[in-house]
Amino acid sequence: MAKGAPGADRKHAVKRKTQAPLVYRLLGRVFTTFIALLIFGLVGVQFARVIRDNVALARELHATRHEISALQARRRWQMRELRRLSNPEGAVPDIHDRLRMTRPNEAIIFVSPAPSPAS
């Protein structure tokens, strides 16, 4: 026992062995945290892109529906005009206005607007 107590050298060896795994554990945790943040960031970016695309598609759908309703209204108006012009009596006002034609014993009278008082 002249050399000293058994395990006296062991204390330094234990400290050396525990310091290296602490560094590895810390580096492992930092790396794991970095990977987790990277994955969450990528998922967040993809989620934001999908939301942006959905909003753009919703606007496009709204515009298309508005255009469809406008075209349907225009078609209804055109069908009314077609029915009116198919009837000879309904076509008479257009014949008078556009072609300046009259029936026998009819006359077209043009009325001009009244002059302004400053003239």
C-alpha positions in Angstrom: 0.0 0.0 0.0 2.9 2.2 -0.4 1.8 3.2 -3.8 -1.3 4.9 -2.5 -4.9 4.1 -2.2 -6.4 1.9 -4.9 -8.5 4.1 -7.2 -6.5 7.3 -6.6 -5.5 7.4 -10.3 -9.0 6.5 -11.2 -10.4 9.9 -10.3 -8.5 11.7 -13.1 -9.4 9.0 -15.6 -13.1 9.3 -14.7 -13.0 13.0 -15.3 -11.3 12.6 -18.6 -13.8 10.0 -19.7 -16.8 12.0 -18.6 -15.7 15.3 -20.3 -15.5 13.8 -23.8 -19.0 12.2 -23.6 -20.4 15.5 -22.3 -19.1 17.3 -25.3 -20.5 14.6 -27.6 -23.9 14.8 -25.8 -23.9 18.6 -26.1 -23.0 18.4 -29.8 -25.6 15.7 -30.4 -28.3 17.8 -28.7 -27.3 20.9 -30.7 -27.3 18.9 -33.9 -30.7 17.3 -33.1 -32.1 20.7 -32.2 -30.8 22.1 -35.5 -32.3 19.2 -37.5 -35.6 19.6 -35.7 -35.7 23.3 -36.4 -34.8 22.7 -40.0 -37.6 20.2 -40.4 -40.1 22.5 -38.7 -38.9 25.4 -40.9 -39.3 23.4 -44.1 -42.7 22.1 -43.1 -43.7 25.7 -42.2 -42.5 27.0 -45.6 -44.5 24.2 -47.4 -47.6 25.0 -45.3 -47.3 28.7 -46.2 -46.9 27.9 -49.9 -50.0 25.6 -49.9 -52.0 28.4 -48.1 -50.8 31.0 -50.7 -51.8 28.6 -53.5 -55.2 28.0 -52.0 -55.9 31.7 -51.6 -54.9 32.3 -55.2 -57.1 29.5 -56.4 -60.0 30.8 -54.3 -59.6 34.3 -55.9 -59.4 32.7 -59.4 -62.6 30.7 -58.7 -64.4 33.8 -57.5 -63.4 35.7 -60.6 -64.5 32.8 -62.8 -67.8 32.5 -61.1 -68.4 36.2 -61.5 -67.5 36.0 -65.2 -69.9 33.0 -65.6 -72.8 35.0 -64.0 -72.0 38.0 -66.2 -72.0 35.8 -69.4 -75.3 34.2 -68.3 -76.9 37.6 -67.8 -75.6 38.7 -71.3 -77.0 35.6 -72.8 -80.4 36.2 -71.3 -80.4 39.8 -72.6 -79.4 38.5 -76.1 -82.1 35.9 -76.1 -84.7 38.6 -75.2 -83.4 40.8 -78.0 -83.5 37.8 -80.4 -87.1 37.1 -79.5 -88.0 40.8 -79.8 -86.3 41.2 -83.2 -87.9 37.9 -84.5 -91.3 39.5 -84.1 -91.9 42.0 -87.0 -93.6 44.5 -84.6 -90.7 44.3 -82.2 -88.2 45.0 -85.0 -90.0 48.2 -86.1 -88.2 50.6 -83.6 -84.8 49.3 -84.7 -85.7 49.6 -88.4 -86.7 53.2 -87.8 -83.6 54.1 -85.7 -80.9 52.2 -87.5 -82.1 52.1 -91.1 -84.2 55.2 -91.2 -86.9 53.4 -93.1 -90.6 54.0 -92.7 -93.8 52.3 -93.7 -96.1 54.0 -96.2 -97.9 56.9 -94.6 -95.3 57.2 -91.8 -92.8 59.9 -91.2 -89.7 60.2 -89.0 -89.4 63.5 -87.1 -86.0 64.3 -85.7 -86.0 66.4 -82.5 -82.8 68.3 -81.6 -82.0 69.2 -78.1 -82.9 72.7 -77.0 -80.1 75.3 -77.1 -78.6 76.4 -73.8 -79.6 79.8 -72.5 -76.0 81.0 -72.6 -75.8 80.7 -76.4 
